[in-house]
Amino acid sequence: MLAVCGYGQEPQTSIKIDVKVVNVLCTVRDSRGALVIELRKDDFEVRENGRPQEIRYFARDTDLPLTVALLVDVSGSVQKFVQEEKEAAGQFFDAVLRPTDHALLLGFSSTMILWQDFTTTPSQLRQALKGMKSVPFKGLPPDGYAMPSTLLYDAVYQTANSKLKLVPGRKAMVIISDGLDNGSRKHLDEVVQAVQATDTIVYGICYESGFSGCDYLKSIADPTGGRMFRAGKNVPLAAIFQSIEEELRSQYALGYVPQNREHDGAFRKLQVKVRGKGLRVRARKGYYAD
């Protein structure tokens, strides 16, 4: 809101400037898979629903404040991985968080537990990780009793809407799970829409625990510009966290004012291209208009 008035006078008129800036975070890799961090604004092209947009704002190797939500599956199906998760997550928080950054820790199984709300202090997150416990699997219940549940979709949806929606700046959600959901009220398409609407990048870390749920984590992560990693003996969790950290610190921030000014709540497809042979860009697939 811009007030137009003279010095010492009462405001006469208020002019509301309604400008929606769409922010797009992306990473670029070369043909060998190495991160590329020396591109310029003119190397990028952004299209919304197929129409080229003018990039007005540009930053690279960004130090913009970062908000991280770490969601950890503590259900019985992944209980043997919890100790490794604690150690790797603690190292990740120590490495990635800077004084202007915030992070939270949430565990989910048949319920959701906020082990640590937003904090800028890695030591508080480490302390919360120490207290994080798995819910042991005690076998199938007798007939007529509720099955054990894993509220993966509800946890992602609630974190996006209750914790990340009104947070400005860069946002990332890291989900550690086998991808199995059992009992959530929300469905996969609702979850994808929720994280897209909050401009959050999702990284999925999937343990193959006998359930083929990794593709569900991939379905949540890919539309946001994030990706899914498979954890295992040959790919330790610490190495995956290091890859995520490198991507978060090697992002390009692009901003444009869309030519379509309608506030219709519609989904608008985004396509980001980069000039240069063999270069591949990863960015979110779209956004929802206000």
N, C-alpha and C positions, 0 to 999 in steps of 0.2 A: 504494500500500500504506500503510495507516494502522496504526501500532503503538499499542496501548492499554496504558499502564502508569503507575504512580505514580513520583514523583520519587525517584531513588536505588534503584529496584527493577528487577529483571530484567523484560523484557517478558513478559506473561502470555498475551496473545492478539493475533493479527494479523487485521485485518478488511480484506479486499480490496474496494475500492469500484470496481465495474466500470461506468463511465459513458462511453458513446460520444457525443461531441458531433459532430454533423454541421455542418460549416462551408460556407456557401454565399456566394460572392462574386457580385455582380451590378452591372450598370449600368442606369440608367434614362434614357430620352430622351423629349422631348416631341414633339408632332405635327410640329414643324419640324426634328426631328433633333438638337436641342441637348441636351447632358447636363444632367440635373437632379440637384442635389447638396444639396438642403435638405429631404429627406424625413425622417420620423421612423419609429421602429419600428412604431407603430400603422398606418402606411400600407402595411405589407407583410403578405402572407399566404403561408405556405409549406405545401404539401401533399406528403405522401409516399405514393405509391401511392393517391392520392385522399383520404387522411385528413389533416385539418388538424393542424398541429404548433404547439406553443407556442414562439415565438421568445424565447429566454432571453438571448441576447447580441446586441448591435447596435453597430455603429460606422459612421460615414460619413466620406467624404473621408479614407479610412484611410491612416495612415502606418505600418501594420504592415510588418515586413521583407518584402522582395520578392526572389525568386530568379528569374532570367531565364536561359533556355537559348536561344541563337541558333544555329539550324541552317541552314547555307548550302549550297545545291546548287552544286558546282564542276565539274559534268560539262560535257562539250563543248557540249551543247545550250543552255547559258545562259552561256557564257564571255564573251560581249560585254557582259554586265551586271555582271561582277565588280567593276570599278572603282567603279561607282556604288554597289554594295552596301557596299564598304569605307567610302566617305565618309559615306553615310547611316547606317550602323550605328554608326560612331564618334560621330556627333552624337547618336544615340539613347542610347548608353551614357552620354555626358557629361550628357545632360539627365535621364535617368530614374533613374540609380543614386545612392543616398544612402549615407552611411557604414555603415549596417546592412544594405545590400543586397549580393547576390552575383550574378555572371553568369559564364557560360562560352560558349565559341565552338567549334562543331564544324562541320567541312566534310565533305561526303559526295559520292562519285561511285561508282566501282567498289570503293571502300574507304571507311572512316571515319577522319578525322583529328581528334583533339582539339587544336585550335590553342591553346586556353587553357582550363585547368580553372578551377573556381570561384575568383573573386577579387573583392575589393571595390574594386579600383583601376582606374578607366577607362583610365589610361595603359597598363596592361598589356594591356588588351583592344585598344586602338588599335595597340599594337606587334604583337600577334598578327594583327590585320587586315591590317597591312602585308605580313606574310609569307604571307598566304593567296593561293593560286594556283589557277587553273582547270586542269582536265585537258583538253587540246585534243582535239577530235574528229578522228581521222585516217582517217575513212572506214570502211566495213564491212570486217570481216576476211575472209580467204579461207575457202572452204568447209571445214568441219571444225574451225574455230577458234571460241572463245567470243565471243559478241557483247559489245560494250561494255555495261556495266551502270550503273545508278543506284540505289543502295540507300536510297531514300527511306524506305520502311516500316521497314527494319531500323534506320536511324539514329534514327527517332522512337521505336521500341520500346526500343532499347538506352538511349537517353537517359532515357526515362521510368523504366525499371526500375533502371538502374545509377546514375543521377545524381539523380533527383528523388524517388524513392519514399520515402526516409527523411528528406527535408528538410521541416522544419515551416514553417508560415506560408504566405504567398501565393506561388504559383508560376505562371510563364508561360513558354510555349514559342513562339518565333517561328520560322517555317519559311519560307525564301525558296527558291522552286523553280518549275519549270514544271509540277509535279505528276506528272511522268512517273516511274514506277517500273519498273525492269527488273532482275530478278535477286534481289530480296529473298526471304529465307526466310519472313518473316512476311507475313501477309495483312492487308488493310485492316481487317477486323473485329477482328483481334487487336490492331492498333495502336490503334484507338478504345478498346477495353477497357483497354489499358495506360495511356493518358493519363487516362481516367476514374478508374481505380483509384488514381492518384497525386494526384487533386484538382488537376490542372494545367489552366490555361486555355491554349488553343492559338490562335494567330493565324497564318493562312496568307497569304503574299504571293506571288501567282502571276504569273509572266511567261508571256505567251502566245507561245511560241517556235515555233509550228507544230504543237504537240501539244496536244490538248484535255484537259489534266490538271487544270485548275482545280477541277473538280467533286470530284476526289479530295481536294484540300486542304480544300475546304469540308466534305466528309464527316468529316474529322478534327476540324475546328475547331468546327463548330456544336454537337455534343453536349456540348462542354466549357464552353459559354458564351462562346466566342470567335467569331471570324468570319474570312472570307476576303476579301482585297483583291486587285483586279486592278491590276497595275502596268503603266504604259504612258506614252506621250508626254504624255497629258493628266492623268495621275495619277503624279507623280514619287514615287520611293521615299521621299524625305525627308518628304513630306506624309503618307504612310501611317504612317511611324514616329511622326510627331507625333500622329496620331489614336490610335495604340496607347498612346502615353505618356499622353495625356489620359484615356483610359479607365482605365488602371491607377491613375491618381491620383484618380479620381472614383468609386471603387467603394464599394458598401455591403457590409459584412460581417455576415451573419446567422448565428446559431448556435442549434441546437436539439438536445435529447436525444430521439431517435426513440421513439415509443411501442412500436414493434416492437424488442424487445431481442435477438432471435435473431441468433446469429453464424453464419449459414448461407451466407455468401459470395454471396448472391443479389443481383441487380441491382434497385435500388429507384428507381422513377421519381420525379422531383422536378418540382414546378410552383410557380413563384413568381409571385404576382400583386401588383400595386400599385394602390392607390386613386388616382383622379385621372383626369379626362377627357383622353383622347389620350395618356396615358403608356404607354410600352412598356418592358418589362423584359427584359434579356438575362441568363440564368443557365444553369448547366449543367443537363442534362436528367436527371441521376440520379447514383447512386454505387453502389459495391459494398460490401456489409456485410463486416465483418472475417471 
